[in-house]
Amino acid sequence: QAIINSTITPNMTFTKTSQKFGQWADSRANTVYGLGFSSEHHLSKFAEKFQEFKEAARLAKEKSQEKMELTSTPSQESAGGDIQSPLTPESINGTDDERATPEVTQNSEPRAEPTQNALPFTHSSTISKHWEAELATLKGNNAKLTAALLESTANVKQWKQQLAAYQEEAERLHKRVTELECMSSQANAVHTHKTELNQTIQELESTLKKKEEEIEGLKQEIENARELQAQRDSLTQKLQ
């Protein structure tokens, strides 16, 4: 079981980042500590204890300042009203009532504990590298999505122009078929030409249907690209 050795000061804030996870920042150690809990009740219980120690630190600091005002002896000056509270997973898992209340001790001479401080720094560095790699990946994906979006937009415009041209051609062919049907003197030629025109019309209609399906697919790709862009912006904001 790892012991989190963090000095609680009056200006610290414990933040519930989820139903079972909370964190606080220690500016002196330049570290952000995070704890996961087995239930939301344990998280709330820890948050209450954290607030109690924070309030105790504030009162101790005020008493220390009053004592410093009443005496001018430098040896009586206090190092501040910080409260040292060793917080262990046992003290927050709710398995023992006595363990749920961390022991409060007056902050004394700072002790160097390289093995305890090394873990948060290493963890923080690992998280930083992970997010940097994630950001680089997102930037690469964003560039690809932007290029794909521009290409898809250009393709949509091109397909729309072709679709309009096909529609005009189909209308012209329909008019031509009507005119040919009116020509009784050339019935056989008209019939053959009509068959060819009908086949052409069917082919054009089939092509139009395929183009419409391609346009719908391109629209879906554009929508997906926009969603990925929004996710990328959200992750970038979280990283900042």
C-alpha distance (Angstrom), angle and dihedral (degrees) to the residues before:
residue distance angle dihedral
Q1 . . .
A2 3.80 . .
I3 3.82 118.9 .
I4 3.79 116.6 -140.0
N5 3.80 105.7 -146.8
S6 3.80 104.2 -164.2
T7 3.80 127.9 153.0
I8 3.81 109.8 -132.6
T9 3.81 112.7 -140.0
P10 3.82 129.5 -175.6
N11 3.80 93.3 -108.7
M12 3.81 95.3 55.7
T13 3.80 120.8 108.5
F14 3.80 126.4 -157.4
T15 3.82 109.3 -146.0
K16 3.80 125.2 -161.3
T17 3.79 102.7 -141.4
S18 3.82 92.9 177.6
Q19 3.81 140.4 -7.0
K20 3.82 92.3 -79.6
F21 3.80 104.7 22.6
G22 3.80 134.7 69.4
Q23 3.79 137.5 169.6
W24 3.79 143.6 -171.9
A25 3.81 135.0 -168.6
D26 3.80 125.0 -121.6
S27 3.80 106.2 -158.8
R28 3.81 92.3 -172.9
A29 3.79 93.2 57.4
N30 3.82 91.5 34.4
T31 3.80 87.8 -130.1
V32 3.80 137.8 124.7
Y33 3.81 111.7 -143.8
G34 3.80 121.5 -155.3
L35 3.80 131.5 -171.9
G36 3.78 131.4 -167.3
F37 3.82 120.5 -151.8
S38 3.77 134.1 -158.4
S39 3.81 92.1 -128.0
E40 3.79 142.4 9.6
H41 3.82 89.6 -111.6
H42 3.80 91.7 61.1
L43 3.80 90.0 48.2
S44 3.82 91.4 52.5
K45 3.81 91.0 46.5
F46 3.80 91.3 52.2
A47 3.83 91.0 46.8
E48 3.81 90.0 53.6
K49 3.82 91.8 50.1
F50 3.78 90.4 46.9
Q51 3.81 89.5 53.6
E52 3.84 90.5 49.0
F53 3.81 92.3 53.5
K54 3.78 90.4 44.1
E55 3.81 89.6 54.0
A56 3.81 90.6 45.5
A57 3.79 89.3 52.1
R58 3.79 90.1 51.8
L59 3.82 92.4 50.5
A60 3.79 91.7 46.2
K61 3.77 90.3 50.6
E62 3.81 91.6 50.5
K63 3.81 90.9 49.2
S64 3.78 89.6 48.7
Q65 3.79 91.0 51.9
E66 3.81 91.5 48.6
K67 3.80 90.2 50.0
M68 3.80 89.9 50.3
E69 3.81 90.2 52.0
L70 3.82 92.7 50.4
T71 3.78 95.2 51.5
S72 3.76 133.7 41.1
T73 3.79 95.7 -161.4
P74 3.79 107.7 119.1
S75 3.81 92.0 -151.6
Q76 3.81 90.0 64.1
E77 3.79 94.9 55.9
S78 3.77 111.3 117.4
A79 3.74 124.6 -133.9
G80 3.81 88.7 -127.1
G81 3.75 137.9 -82.3
D82 3.75 98.5 -75.5
I83 3.77 116.7 143.7
Q84 3.78 119.9 -140.5
S85 3.76 109.1 -146.1
P86 3.82 118.5 175.0
L87 3.79 103.5 -148.0
T88 3.76 117.3 -162.9
P89 3.79 130.9 177.3
E90 3.82 86.4 -110.0
S91 3.79 90.2 61.5
I92 3.80 92.7 55.9
N93 3.78 105.7 35.2
G94 3.80 93.9 79.9
T95 3.82 95.3 -130.5
D96 3.81 93.8 121.1
D97 3.82 126.7 31.1
E98 3.76 91.6 -148.4
R99 3.79 91.7 51.9
A100 3.81 91.5 49.7
T101 3.85 89.7 71.1
P102 3.82 109.6 64.3
E103 3.79 115.8 -144.4
V104 3.82 113.3 -102.2
T105 3.79 116.3 -142.9
Q106 3.77 130.6 173.4
N107 3.77 110.8 -102.4
S108 3.77 108.0 -103.9
E109 3.77 134.1 177.6
P110 3.82 110.5 -25.7
R111 3.78 114.3 -104.9
A112 3.74 124.9 -150.8
E113 3.78 110.6 -127.7
P114 3.77 106.7 171.7
T115 3.81 94.8 173.2
Q116 3.80 92.5 55.7
N117 3.79 96.5 43.2
A118 3.79 94.5 43.9
L119 3.79 93.2 67.8
P120 3.84 97.5 58.8
F121 3.81 92.1 45.0
T122 3.81 91.7 48.9
H123 3.78 91.1 46.6
S124 3.81 91.5 48.4
S125 3.80 91.5 49.2
T126 3.81 91.3 49.3
I127 3.80 91.7 50.5
S128 3.81 90.5 47.8
K129 3.81 92.2 52.0
H130 3.80 90.4 46.4
W131 3.81 92.4 53.4
E132 3.80 91.9 44.4
A133 3.80 89.6 54.3
E134 3.81 89.8 45.2
L135 3.80 91.0 50.6
A136 3.80 91.7 49.3
T137 3.80 89.7 51.1
L138 3.79 91.3 48.2
K139 3.81 91.2 49.8
G140 3.80 90.0 52.2
N141 3.80 91.7 47.2
N142 3.78 90.4 46.5
A143 3.80 91.6 54.1
K144 3.81 90.7 49.5
L145 3.80 92.1 46.6
T146 3.79 91.7 48.3
A147 3.81 91.1 51.9
A148 3.81 91.0 46.0
L149 3.80 90.7 48.2
L150 3.80 92.5 52.2
E151 3.80 91.2 46.6
S152 3.80 92.0 47.7
T153 3.81 91.3 49.2
A154 3.78 90.9 51.3
N155 3.82 90.6 47.5
V156 3.80 91.5 50.4
K157 3.80 91.0 53.7
Q158 3.79 90.7 47.9
W159 3.82 92.7 48.9
K160 3.79 90.9 48.7
Q161 3.80 90.6 54.0
Q162 3.81 91.4 48.2
L163 3.80 90.7 46.7
A164 3.80 91.1 53.3
A165 3.81 90.0 48.7
Y166 3.82 91.2 49.8
Q167 3.79 91.2 49.6
E168 3.80 91.4 51.6
E169 3.80 90.2 48.1
A170 3.81 91.3 49.6
E171 3.82 91.8 51.0
R172 3.79 90.8 48.2
L173 3.81 90.6 50.5
H174 3.80 91.9 48.5
K175 3.82 89.7 53.1
R176 3.77 90.0 47.4
V177 3.81 91.2 52.3
T178 3.79 90.2 51.5
E179 3.78 91.3 50.9
L180 3.79 92.1 48.5
E181 3.79 91.9 50.2
C182 3.80 88.3 58.2
M183 3.78 91.8 57.5
S184 3.81 103.4 87.8
S185 3.81 95.0 170.9
Q186 3.77 91.1 67.2
A187 3.78 98.3 40.4
N188 3.79 97.7 143.4
A189 3.77 94.6 44.9
V190 3.78 89.8 45.1
H191 3.79 91.6 50.4
T192 3.81 92.0 50.9
H193 3.76 91.7 44.5
K194 3.80 90.1 46.6
T195 3.79 91.1 53.1
E196 3.77 90.8 50.6
L197 3.76 91.3 46.9
N198 3.79 91.8 48.8
Q199 3.79 89.9 51.7
T200 3.77 89.5 48.6
I201 3.79 90.1 49.1
Q202 3.81 91.0 49.8
E203 3.76 90.6 49.7
L204 3.79 90.7 48.5
E205 3.80 91.3 48.2
S206 3.80 90.1 49.4
T207 3.80 89.8 49.0
L208 3.80 90.0 48.3
K209 3.79 90.8 51.5
K210 3.81 91.3 50.6
K211 3.79 91.2 48.0
E212 3.80 90.8 49.8
E213 3.81 89.6 51.9
E214 3.80 89.9 49.2
I215 3.81 89.8 49.9
E216 3.81 90.5 51.8
G217 3.81 89.7 49.5
L218 3.79 90.7 50.5
K219 3.79 90.8 49.4
Q220 3.81 89.4 52.3
E221 3.81 90.5 49.7
I222 3.80 89.9 51.0
E223 3.82 90.5 50.6
N224 3.81 90.9 49.7
A225 3.78 90.4 48.5
R226 3.80 90.5 52.8
E227 3.80 91.3 50.0
L228 3.80 90.8 50.2
Q229 3.81 88.7 48.5
A230 3.82 90.0 53.4
Q231 3.83 90.6 48.6
R232 3.78 90.3 49.4
D233 3.83 91.2 50.8
S234 3.82 90.7 48.3
L235 3.82 92.9 50.7
T236 3.80 90.7 46.1
Q237 3.80 90.0 53.5
K238 3.82 91.1 48.8
L239 3.79 90.6 49.4
Q240 3.81 91.5 50.9
